[in-house]
């Protein structure tokens, strides 16, 4: 994506209002986002979830119900109706913004009926060693969709379309067991956590079933035809057999007659795992740079004692720049969520400068970092907490402007001080002005950086943090400055 400096945004978070207003908000803000320099929006899962209007979208009940049918106690989803979703997509595309749909293929929840099936119990944290003999369980695996009927599809899900589940309704007090259905095995080519992380939650799809793959292809064709989206964010890919994704994508692109962008959520700080997934999925896939997120998290909590020279060590963008989607935070890492790893507010601008103003990677903004957010929920300590996430929109808009107008050409790094790091973008014939970035996680300071510009060429700090301009010397070097715990973006006048 670096050849045209594209930027995407995750336009939701875990605590987005459950009042059905999100699709309308998307449509209303399409113009301002395009003007700010946002090229694509990742929208949340649009399908009906098992918890009705409270479901963030990852507890999928019916992929064909985009807020159209009275199911799970509601017609609309948390975010709105099918019509609102389709109008939001058209509004974005009308402003030149691409739309990436969040796709959840791994599991189903909220079955319409129970089925009796023989299954082998396993400890929830060990999928290798059975904890008992096979026995009959009462599984929530029959999905007949009475609220939708046969509209859009007549396919029904039953136990043989799944390889396991996490609940026996004959034994409701046991929450420590997962069940592997008789004649099934956990899918291979998945994360090896817990022996096999093929099972995540609910009723787990059996991706070795031809019926399952045929149905996912049918649904995908219907979804692309219905929505006209430009790409996908795949949820929970570490739990799904990796070869499924390139096969499904090829089918969708052939049907749509166009290339479709894809980014995979393989949540792991282990770079080797991301390499394995991308090697298997192929060059058409990108993945979120989770290791870089964890570097930001660690740096923000180190109180100025993080070695900033190592900020990109072990990151996906450093080793596979074309296949890395860089981000600062997301809905799972935000406060009070399952993968909570909060980048402290003081460091958030430094992290965004690091993903928006460098050459490599496809950066992704996060809604609360841009607009701010307030919510309340229970934490791991059992207590309720009021969370306030500040808006960094002013600085992010500044970075977006700098990225579009000045973030071009060769990049020269000055990662030679453990607090202060910087880099220079040299420009191109089409974008001839240079850009210099300097940040510090500790005290204020300066750094001499070469710009390749004639003596006397002046640079100003686009952020306004440092008011005095910088003039380069006879060798084209300037002594650029930044405040402590801050970032300055120097652009050629």
N, C-alpha and C positions, 0 to 999 in steps of 0.2 A: 504493500500500500504506500510505500514511502515515495514513489515517483510522483504522486500528486498530493501527498501530505494529508490523506484522509483521516478523519477522526470520527469515532462512534461514541454513542452515549447509551448507558443503561438507564432507561427512562422509568424506573420504578425502584422501590426498595421493599423490604419485608413489611414495613408498617405503612405503606401507601394507604390512603383512606379507603375503607371498604364500602363507600357510598355509591359506587358505580360511576364515578366522575372521571376516571383516568383517561378513557378514550377521548372524551370531550376535551380534556386538558391537552392531550397530545395534538389534537387537531388545531386547537387555539394557539399553540405555541410553535407550530411548524415554521412560520415565517421568521420569528425571532431566533430560532435555533439555526436555521439556514443562514441568516445574516451573521450570526456569531461565528460560524465556521464549522458547524456540526454537519457531517456528511451522511451519517447513518444512525438510526435508532434501533436498539435492541428493546423490543417490547416484551412484557411478561407473557407467560402461557395464557392463551385465550380460551382454552377448553374448560368445560364444567368440571369442577373439583368436588370431592366428596363432602367438603364442609360448606357447601353453598357459597354465600357471599363473603364468607370469612377466608376461603381458601386462596392462598397466594398463587395457586395454579399448579403446584407440584404434586398434589394429591389427586392425580387424574382419575376421573370417573368415566367420562365420555369424550373422546377426542372430536367427535362430530358435532358436539353441542358447544357452539361459540357464544352462548348467551341467547339461545333461540327457543328453548323448550323448558317447560316447568319440570325440572328435575332437581333433586336434593333440596327441595323447598324454595326454589327460586328460578326465575327465567334468566335474569341477568347473572353475570359472574361478579366477582369483587370489583372488576374494572368497568363493567357496562354490558351493553347488549351486542349481539352480532352486528347489527346495523352500525352501531357506534364504532366498532372495531374496524369494519370495512371502510367507513368514512374517514377514520383517522389515518389509515394506510394511504388512501387516495390523497388526503390533505398533505401528508408528508411527501409523497412522490410528486405531487404537484409543485412542491418547492424544491425539487431536486434531491430530496433526502431518501436514501435507501432504507428499506425496512427489513429487519432480521427478526424472525419469529422464534420464540423459545419453544423447543420441541422436547416433550417428555415421553420417551418410548419405553422406559425400563419397567414400569409397574402400573398396576391398577388398584384402586381403592374404592370402598363403598359398594360392594356387590349387591345385587338385587335379591339374591337367594343364596342359601348355603348348599354345599354339596358334600357328600360323604366320600372320602378318598383315603386310601392306604398311604401312609407316609412314614419316613424315618426321621426321628427327632435328632437334631444337632444342637450343641451349645451355640448361643447367639454369637459368641466370639471365636468359634472354631468350627469351620465347615469341613474339617477333615476326619474328625473322630466322632462317630455316632454316640449318643448318650443313652441309647436304648434300642430295642427291637422295633421293627415296623409295626404300626398300629393304625387303626381307623381313626381319622379326625374329622371334624366338621369344619370345612373350609369355606371362606367367603370368596367364591370363585365363579359364580354364575352371574353374568352381566347380560341382561336381556333388554334393558333400556325401555321400560314400558312408557316412560314419559315422551320419548321420541318416536317409538314405534319403528317402522321400517324406513322412515325418511332418511335420505342420504345413504343409508346402508342397511342391509338386513343381517349383517354378521353379528353373531352372539359369541361371547367368550365363556368357555367352560374350563373345568380343572385341567383338561388335557392340553390347553393352550399355555399353561404355566408350568414351571418346574418346581415351585415351592411357595410357601407362605410363612407368615410369622405368628400365626395365631390359630389355636384349636378352640373353637367355641364350645366344645365339650369340657374344656379345662380352662376356664376364663381367668384364673388367677396366675397362670404361668406366663410370665413375660420374658423368660430367659431362654426360649427355644425357637429355633427355626425348623421348618419341616420340608424335607425333600420328598416329592411325590414318587410313588412306586413306578419303576420303569424309567425314571428321569435321572439326569445328572446335572450338576451345576455347570453352566456354560463355561467353556474355556476361553483363553485369550482375554482375560480380565485382570484386574488388580489382584495381587497375591496376598493382600492383607487378610488376616483371619483364615489363611489357607486358600480361600477363594472368596473374593468380594462380589461374586455374581449376584448374590442376594442383598438387596438394600432394604426394601420395605414392601408391605402389602402383598399382593399376588404378583409374583415375579414372572415376566414373560419368558417363554421358552424360545430362544432365538434359533434353536436347532429344528424347530417345527416349520415345515414348509407352509402350513396354513397361516401361521403367525406372520411370516415374512410376506406372504401374498397379501394379507390384510393390511399390513403396514404400507405396502406399496399402493394398494387401492386408496387407503386414506390419504397418503401423501399426494397422489394425483388430484384427489378431490380438494385437498387443502390448497395446493398451489393454484388450481383453477379458480377456486373461490376467492382467495385473498390477493393473488398476484404479488406475493412477497418476493424480496430480492435475495434472501438467504436465511440461514438458520443458526441459532445457538442451540447446540445439543446438550441436554442436561445429563449429568451422572454417567458420563461415558466410561468411567473406570469400572462400572458394574455390568457393562454390556460387551459381548464378544466384539472385539475391535473390527474385524472384517465386515461386520454388518454395515458400518457407516459408509465406506466407499461404494459398496454395492447399492445401498439405498440412494445415495447422492447421484450416482450415475443414472439410476432409473428416473429420478426426479428431473435431472437436467435434460435427459433425452425427451421426456414428456413435455417439459416446459419450453424446450428449444432455446435455452439460454443458460449461461453460467450462473450458478448460485453460490454466494459466499457461505462459508461454514466456519464456525468456531466451536471448539469442543471444551466443555468443562470437565477436565481431568484434574480433580483437586488433589494435588500432591506437591509437597515441597522438594521431592526427589526428582532432580532433573533427568536422571536415567529413565524413570518411568515415562516422562513426557517424550523423551527421544523414542522409546519403544512404541508408544501409541502413534506418534507421527510417522515413524517408519512403516508401521502396519497400515495406517489409514491412508497414507500417500500425500503427495505434494499439494493436493487441492485443499487440504485441511490446515487450519490454524488451531492454536490452543492458547488458553489464558496462561499468562506467565505468573503462576502461583509462587515460584521461588523468589521472583522480584518483589512481589507483594510482601512476602515474609521479610525480605531485606529492609523494605520501607518500615515495616512494623518494628523490627529490631532497632533500626536507626532512630526511630521516633521515641523509643523508650530508653535510649542510652544516655540521655542528658548531655549530649555533646561529646560522648566518649566512644562513638562509633567511628571506625576507620572508613571514612567516606571514599577512599580510594578503592574500596572493595564493594561499593554499592551495587555493582552489576555482576559481581562474582556469582557463579552458579545459576545465573538467570537464563531463561530460554532465549531472550532477545539477544544475548551476547553470542549464543552459539547457533541459533536458527532465526536470524532477524526477520526473514520473510514470513515465517510461520508463527510469530509471536504476537499475541494480543496483550498489550501491556495495560495494567490497571493499578489503581491505588487501593480501592476497596470495592466490595460488592455486598449484595443482600445477605449472604451467609457470613461474611466477616464483620458485619456491622455490630454495634453493641447489643448484647443480650441474645445473639443468635448462635447457631450450632457450631460454627467455625470461628467464633469471635476472635479477632486479631486486629484490634483497632489501631490504625495509624493516628497518632496523636495530632490534634488540630494544628499545632505550631509547625509540624513537619509536612502537612498536607500540601502546601504550596511548593515546597522543595520537590516533593514526589511528582507533582503534576508537571513542574518544569522539566524533570528528568524524563518523563514519558512524552511530553508534547514538543519539546524543543531539540530533541535529538533525531538523528537520521533514521534510526531503525525502529521497527515495530509498528503496530497499528494500535494507537492509544484508545482507551475506552474511559470516558467520564462516568461518574456515578451520580445519580440524581441528587442525593443529599449533600454531596460535596459542592454541587453547583447551586442548588436552590435552598439548601438547609432542610432540617427536619426536626420535629419534636414528637416524642411518643413516650409511652409508659408501658412497662411489661415486667414480668417476674424474671429474676436472674437465676444463676445456678445456685446462689445462696438461699433461694426460696423467698427472698424479699423483693418487693416491687421497687423499680427504679425509674425515675424520670430522666429521660435522655434528651439532650439538646445538641444537635449537630449543626455547627455554624456553616453559613454559606460562604464559599470562597469564589463566588461568581466573578467579582471584579478582577481578581488576579487571573482566574482561568480564562476569562475573556481576553485579557491582555496577552496571555500565552498563546491563545488561539490566533489572535491577530499577528503576533510575531511569527508563529508557525507558518501561516499562509503567505505572509509578505516577505519574510526574511529567512525562514528555515529551509535553505536550499544549498545544494552543492557539497563540496568536500567538508568533512568534519575533522577537526584537529582537537584532540583531548589534552587537557592539562590536569591529570589525576596524579599530582605530585605532592599533595599535602594532606595529612590525615583529617583535617577539618574542612579545608577549603578546596573544592574541585571546580573546574570550569572547562568550557569547550568553545570553539569558534566554528561557525558555519561560514564558508567562504563565498557563497553565492554562485550564481550561474549567469550566462549572458542574458537569459530571460528575467532573472531576479538578481540584479548585480550588487545589491547592498549586503554587507556582512552583518552577522549576528554574533555576539559574545555573551555567554552566560556564566555567571559566577554565583556559587552558593556556599554557605557555611552552616554546619550544624553546631558550631561553637562560637567563638568571638568574631567580631567584625574583622575585616582585613582586606588585603589587596592581592592581586596576582598579575604578573606581566604575561600577556598573551599576544601572539602574533596574528595580525589581521590581513597581511598582504596588501595593505592600503598605503597610499602616499603619505608622507610626513604631513602632519597638521590635520588629517582627516579626523572629524569629530564623531564621537558616539554619545548617545544619551540613554539614560536608564528608562526604559518604557514603563517600568513599574512605578517610577517616581520615588522609590526608596532612597536613592542617592541623587540629589538635585544637581550637583556639579557635573558638567560634561567631561569627557575624557578625550584628549587629542593624542594621536599616535606619533611616535618618534620617527627618526630617519630610517629605522629598520622596519617600520610598520608595526611595532609593538606598542601596546597601550597598557597602562597600569590601571586595571579595572578593579572596582571596589564593590563589596556587599556588606550589609549590616550583619550583626550576629544573629544566628538562627534564622536566616533569611536568604532570599535569592534576588539577584538583580539581572535584568535582561537588557543588554546594551545593544542598541541598533544604530547603524550608520546613518548619520544625518544626510 
